[in-house]
Amino acid sequence: MFGGVAQRPLVEAVLEQYELSAVEVTRVRFINNAVFRLRTTSGEYAFRIHRPDYRTPQQTRSELAYVAALAAGARVEVPLPIKTRSGDLVAIFKAGRKRRHGSAVAWLAGEVRRPGRGAGPKTLFRIGQALGRIHEFSQSFQAPADFDLPTWDLAAMFDQRLVELLETTVQQRMFDEVRHRVARLFAELRPSPATFGVLHYDFILLNCLHNGRHTAVIDFDDCGWGFYLQDFGGLLGNLKDYPNYRSLRRPFLNGYQSVRPLPSDAEQDLELMIALRHCTSALWLLERRQQDAIPEDKFQRNMAYRIEEIESSLTTLKG
């Protein structure tokens, strides 16, 4: 049943709290949270064992409550949360002396498409539509009294403890410049229902699944409050890796605009969001390295890429 799953005791501790009879459990990924694919006699599910000290159980409940509301009230397919036997959106359990939690959602079938491998203009248009519909829903979303998600503000995105781990003063100055530029932009935008709400915050090609002409969005693990513009950095950063970036991003932005106006169509604002995404990803890499959770060669390779892209964006912004 537990094909290649080394965390079997933790998986069983979560599963026993659901009305699900597992036939097979396989590990999907183990980056932030441990994610597993569960095959049962009644269907397939994805369930997560959440990494300690990242999100509280109430924050995960809020994430899943938002996703459930999104599934019911928006024209975008997202993974429907599954409740425990007791009706909770999270399963609480103990691992040694630590209190941990897990959660489950319906498994969504589909493939990840990239430019040159299925992500043509029509696919990119649908991806843009999906992000527009998420933001459209967030604009009118009424959070309940117990709703608790983090805010992705400057303090959260630029953890000074991690910035100080950057290897050179040149890198620290680059990050400071991005931070100052973002601070000025956010001061100009000002929070309002049209500019600020619940974000996906990890909107990238990997988290968009395609099945025929349908596009689903998964992995709301990092969702939180912020400016809608912040959700553009990841996807545009993905597309910027390709030489025909300009022609690739146009259908994506057109798809978004078919649902709602862009938070900003200024070239420099979009470029700044790409730089911001690379900064936050680099700081995440530093955190994982500090926790001995990433091989050194992988860290060095990915960090070099992030720094190079931040440098490229800053050059563009100064041009």
C-alpha distance (Angstrom), angle and dihedral (degrees) to the residues before:
residue distance angle dihedral
M1 . . .
F2 3.81 . .
G3 3.80 99.5 .
G4 3.80 107.8 -165.7
V5 3.82 93.4 -24.7
A6 3.80 109.3 144.6
Q7 3.83 93.0 179.5
R8 3.80 92.9 64.6
P9 3.87 97.0 141.0
L10 3.83 91.4 51.9
V11 3.79 92.0 45.7
E12 3.81 91.5 50.6
A13 3.82 90.8 47.8
V14 3.80 89.3 57.7
L15 3.80 97.5 39.5
E16 3.78 95.9 52.8
Q17 3.81 88.7 65.4
Y18 3.83 93.2 61.1
E19 3.78 133.7 72.8
L20 3.79 88.9 -121.1
S21 3.79 127.4 119.7
A22 3.78 106.9 -151.6
V23 3.77 119.6 -141.3
E24 3.80 96.5 172.0
V25 3.80 135.4 0.8
T26 3.81 122.2 -165.1
R27 3.78 131.0 175.3
V28 3.80 115.0 -113.0
R29 3.80 102.8 179.3
F30 3.76 140.8 -18.4
I31 3.80 107.4 -161.8
N32 3.80 110.5 111.0
N33 3.77 101.7 -14.2
A34 3.81 124.0 17.0
V35 3.81 105.0 -109.5
F36 3.81 123.3 -163.8
R37 3.78 135.6 -176.3
L38 3.78 112.9 -132.3
R39 3.79 120.9 -160.7
T40 3.80 114.7 -163.9
T41 3.78 137.3 169.3
S42 3.81 88.7 -101.1
G43 3.80 100.8 44.5
E44 3.79 145.1 -62.6
Y45 3.78 128.7 -64.3
A46 3.78 140.7 -179.0
F47 3.76 116.0 -137.0
R48 3.75 131.6 -175.8
I49 3.76 136.1 -151.3
H50 3.77 100.9 -153.5
R51 3.77 118.7 -133.2
P52 3.80 114.4 -110.9
D53 3.80 120.7 -97.4
Y54 3.82 96.6 9.3
R55 3.80 102.7 92.7
T56 3.79 131.1 6.8
P57 3.81 119.1 -128.2
Q58 3.82 89.0 -107.2
Q59 3.79 91.3 53.7
T60 3.81 89.9 52.2
R61 3.81 89.7 47.9
S62 3.80 88.2 52.6
E63 3.81 92.0 48.9
L64 3.80 91.1 51.6
A65 3.81 93.2 43.4
Y66 3.80 88.2 54.1
V67 3.83 91.8 48.1
A68 3.83 90.7 48.9
A69 3.82 90.0 50.8
L70 3.80 89.6 46.7
A71 3.81 90.9 51.9
A72 3.80 90.4 52.2
G73 3.78 100.0 39.7
A74 3.79 109.0 31.9
R75 3.79 135.2 64.1
V76 3.79 93.6 -119.9
E77 3.80 129.7 95.4
V78 3.81 114.7 -122.2
P79 3.83 132.3 162.9
L80 3.81 110.3 -82.0
P81 3.84 112.6 -130.3
I82 3.83 118.9 -119.3
K83 3.80 120.5 -141.5
T84 3.80 126.3 -136.2
R85 3.80 124.0 -115.6
S86 3.81 88.0 -89.9
G87 3.81 93.1 51.1
D88 3.81 96.5 -105.7
L89 3.80 123.3 137.8
V90 3.81 90.6 -138.0
A91 3.79 134.0 45.4
I92 3.82 114.4 -135.3
F93 3.80 118.8 -153.3
K94 3.80 141.1 152.6
A95 3.80 126.2 -110.4
G96 3.77 105.7 -170.5
R97 3.78 105.2 -50.0
K98 3.78 94.5 -23.8
R99 3.77 126.2 97.8
R100 3.80 108.6 -133.3
H101 3.78 135.5 175.4
G102 3.78 139.3 -152.1
S103 3.79 137.1 -171.2
A104 3.80 140.5 -163.8
V105 3.81 135.8 -144.6
A106 3.79 134.4 177.2
W107 3.79 113.3 -85.1
L108 3.79 113.7 -112.2
A109 3.79 117.5 -151.5
G110 3.78 120.8 -142.6
E111 3.77 145.8 101.3
V112 3.78 133.0 -96.8
R113 3.80 111.1 -120.7
R114 3.77 127.3 -158.8
P115 3.81 132.7 -176.8
G116 3.78 107.5 -73.7
R117 3.80 89.6 19.0
G118 3.78 104.5 69.2
A119 3.82 101.9 -55.5
G120 3.79 99.7 113.6
P121 3.81 127.4 148.6
K122 3.83 95.2 -72.4
T123 3.81 93.0 50.6
L124 3.81 92.5 46.5
F125 3.81 90.2 48.3
R126 3.83 89.8 54.6
I127 3.81 90.9 47.7
G128 3.80 88.8 53.8
Q129 3.80 90.4 48.2
A130 3.81 90.4 52.0
L131 3.81 92.5 53.6
G132 3.80 90.3 45.7
R133 3.79 91.1 52.7
I134 3.81 92.0 49.5
H135 3.80 90.6 52.4
E136 3.80 91.9 42.4
F137 3.80 88.9 55.6
S138 3.81 93.0 45.0
Q139 3.79 90.7 53.2
S140 3.82 90.8 66.0
F141 3.83 98.1 28.2
Q142 3.80 112.8 128.2
A143 3.80 108.2 -151.7
P144 3.82 114.5 -144.8
A145 3.79 120.2 -121.4
D146 3.82 94.3 -98.8
F147 3.81 94.1 47.1
D148 3.80 110.1 130.0
L149 3.79 122.9 179.2
P150 3.83 126.8 147.4
T151 3.79 120.9 -107.4
W152 3.80 115.6 -122.5
D153 3.78 95.8 -140.3
L154 3.81 127.9 146.3
A155 3.80 93.8 -84.5
A156 3.82 91.7 52.8
M157 3.80 95.2 43.5
F158 3.81 96.9 43.6
D159 3.80 103.6 43.0
Q160 3.81 100.7 -171.1
R161 3.80 91.3 -148.9
L162 3.81 88.7 61.7
V163 3.82 95.3 40.1
E164 3.80 87.8 59.3
L165 3.81 89.2 58.2
L166 3.83 91.2 65.4
E167 3.79 108.3 118.2
T168 3.82 100.6 -128.4
T169 3.79 138.4 32.5
V170 3.81 87.5 -125.7
Q171 3.81 89.6 62.0
Q172 3.80 91.5 46.3
R173 3.82 90.1 52.3
M174 3.81 90.3 50.6
F175 3.79 91.0 52.8
D176 3.81 91.0 46.1
E177 3.80 90.0 52.6
V178 3.81 92.3 51.2
R179 3.79 90.1 47.6
H180 3.81 93.2 50.7
R181 3.80 92.2 47.7
V182 3.81 91.1 49.2
A183 3.82 91.0 48.0
R184 3.81 90.3 55.0
L185 3.80 92.4 47.2
F186 3.81 94.0 48.7
A187 3.82 90.1 48.6
E188 3.81 88.3 55.4
L189 3.82 94.4 46.2
R190 3.82 96.3 48.5
P191 3.83 118.8 -166.5
S192 3.81 115.2 -79.1
P193 3.82 133.6 142.1
A194 3.82 88.2 -96.1
T195 3.82 94.9 53.0
F196 3.82 107.2 24.3
G197 3.81 133.4 49.2
V198 3.79 144.3 102.4
L199 3.81 111.1 -25.9
H200 3.78 131.4 -160.3
Y201 3.83 86.1 -138.4
D202 3.81 95.1 -168.7
F203 3.79 99.6 58.4
I204 3.80 102.2 156.0
L205 3.81 136.5 137.4
L206 3.82 90.1 -96.7
N207 3.81 90.6 62.0
C208 3.80 95.8 50.9
L209 3.82 114.2 84.4
H210 3.78 122.6 -164.2
N211 3.78 128.2 -155.9
G212 3.78 112.5 173.1
R213 3.79 106.0 -52.8
H214 3.79 94.3 -19.1
T215 3.81 125.0 98.7
A216 3.80 122.0 -161.8
V217 3.81 127.5 -171.6
I218 3.81 120.9 -141.6
D219 3.81 139.9 174.2
F220 3.80 108.2 55.6
D221 3.84 90.1 169.1
D222 3.81 92.9 124.3
C223 3.80 99.6 38.7
G224 3.78 116.8 139.0
W225 3.78 144.6 132.8
G226 3.78 120.7 -56.0
F227 3.79 147.3 110.1
Y228 3.80 112.6 -50.9
L229 3.79 88.4 -129.3
Q230 3.82 89.0 69.9
D231 3.82 90.4 68.9
F232 3.82 91.3 66.2
G233 3.80 98.8 64.8
G234 3.80 98.1 74.9
L235 3.80 98.9 48.3
L236 3.81 94.8 40.2
G237 3.80 88.6 47.3
N238 3.83 88.7 54.6
L239 3.80 91.1 51.7
K240 3.80 93.4 45.2
D241 3.80 88.9 67.2
Y242 3.82 87.7 73.3
P243 3.83 125.1 77.2
N244 3.83 92.1 -128.7
Y245 3.81 92.4 55.4
R246 3.81 94.6 137.6
S247 3.80 93.8 55.2
L248 3.82 91.8 43.0
R249 3.79 97.3 52.6
R250 3.82 95.0 48.8
P251 3.84 96.5 72.8
F252 3.82 89.9 43.2
L253 3.81 91.6 54.2
N254 3.81 91.1 41.7
G255 3.80 89.7 53.7
Y256 3.79 90.7 52.6
Q257 3.81 92.0 47.4
S258 3.81 90.4 51.8
V259 3.82 85.7 68.4
R260 3.81 105.1 31.7
P261 3.82 139.1 -14.8
L262 3.79 117.2 -80.1
P263 3.82 113.3 -98.8
S264 3.81 84.4 -126.7
D265 3.78 130.9 -8.6
A266 3.80 92.6 -168.7
E267 3.79 110.6 126.8
Q268 3.80 93.4 -137.8
D269 3.82 93.0 50.6
L270 3.81 92.7 54.5
E271 3.81 91.0 45.7
L272 3.80 89.9 49.9
M273 3.81 90.7 53.4
I274 3.81 89.2 54.7
A275 3.81 89.7 52.4
L276 3.82 90.2 46.8
R277 3.81 91.6 52.4
H278 3.81 91.4 51.2
C279 3.82 90.4 48.9
T280 3.79 93.6 52.7
S281 3.82 91.2 44.5
A282 3.82 90.5 50.9
L283 3.80 91.1 50.8
W284 3.81 89.4 49.3
L285 3.82 88.3 53.4
L286 3.80 90.2 51.9
E287 3.80 90.3 50.7
R288 3.82 92.0 50.0
R289 3.80 90.4 48.6
Q290 3.80 90.8 51.1
Q291 3.81 88.3 53.2
D292 3.84 91.7 48.5
A293 3.81 87.1 -120.1
I294 3.82 98.3 128.3
P295 3.83 130.8 53.2
E296 3.80 111.6 -109.3
D297 3.81 94.8 -123.6
K298 3.80 91.1 52.1
F299 3.80 90.3 47.2
Q300 3.81 93.0 51.0
R301 3.81 93.0 47.1
N302 3.80 95.1 48.3
M303 3.80 94.2 40.8
A304 3.80 91.8 52.7
Y305 3.81 89.6 52.1
R306 3.81 92.9 50.0
I307 3.81 93.8 48.2
E308 3.80 91.7 47.8
E309 3.83 91.2 51.5
I310 3.81 93.1 47.5
E311 3.81 89.1 50.9
S312 3.81 90.2 49.2
S313 3.81 92.7 50.6
L314 3.81 93.0 48.0
T315 3.81 89.8 50.8
T316 3.81 88.8 52.7
L317 3.80 92.2 47.4
K318 3.81 91.8 51.5
G319 3.81 93.0 46.9
